[in-house]
């Protein structure tokens, strides 16, 4: 509920719980939010407006990926990556036409 209030009007699709304090959530309108205090405060990490992010995966606590759709005329899919625990995200690819949901 607190995460929802940090992103009014945006739907959240996936979350990653690292520990009792740290959580990252993603959703539509490029929403990437993170809390490090059990949800008392949420920080907006990226606002990739034209991206709808569906799935989140962290093979390590620092390296993570998100996949979704880049909303344009072609409906291309996108892959994002973080190497610092979700503080910063870069777009790896956004021109595949195959659906990326997980």
N, C-alpha and C positions, 0 to 999 in steps of 0.2 A: 504494500500500500504506500509506504513512504517513497519507494522508487517511482511509483506512478505519479506522485505529486511533484517529483523532480522533472518530469517530462510531460507536462499537461498537453493533452491532445495526441500524444504519441503512444502507439501500441508497443509493448515490449514482448519479444519473441523468445529470448533465451537468456539464461543467467549462468554464471560460473561462481560457485561459492568456494573460496580458497581456504577460509578458516572462519571462526566465529565473528570476525570483524570485517573481513575483506570480501567484497562481492562486486562483480561486473555484470551489467545487464546491457542488452542490445535490442534494437527494434527499428521501426520505420523512421523515415526522414533522417537516416544516418545516425540515429541515437546510439551513443555509447556513454554509459554513466558508470561511476565507480564510487563505492563507499569504503572507507577504512576504519569506520567507527560503528559498525553494526547497524548501519542504515540511518543513523541520526542525521547525517549530512551526505549528500550526493554531489559529486563533481561531474560536470559534462566534459567528457574527454574529446569528443569529436562531434562535429555536426556536418556530416557528409550529406547534405540535403539531397537529393536525387538518388540516394542509396536506401534500399530496404534490406536490413540485415536480419537473417533468419537463424543462423547457427553460430555457436561459439565453441572453440576447442582450445585447450591449453595443454600441450604435451609436457611442458615444464611450467613452473610458477612465473617465469619471465617471458617465455615465448608462447604466443597465442595467435589464433587465426579466427577470422569471421568470414562467412560467405553470405552472399545475398544477391540482389538484383540492382543494377544501375538503371534507374528509370529514365529512359529516353525513347526515342521512336523505335529503336531496335530491341529494347528490353534485354540488354546484355547483362550477363552475370558478373559478379565482382568477388574478389578475394582480398581481404585485408590482413595485415600482419602487425603484431607488436613484439618488440624484443625487450621491453622494459616493464612487464607486468601490467600492461594496459594503459600506461600513462600517455603514450603516443602511438598512433596507428598510421601505417602507410598502405596505399593501394598497390597491390602486387599485379593485379590483372583485372580488367573489366571489359574485355571484349569477346569472351566466349559466349556462345549462344546456347550451350547446354545448361539445363537447370542445375543449380547448385543449392541444395537445401540442407546439407549436413556435411 
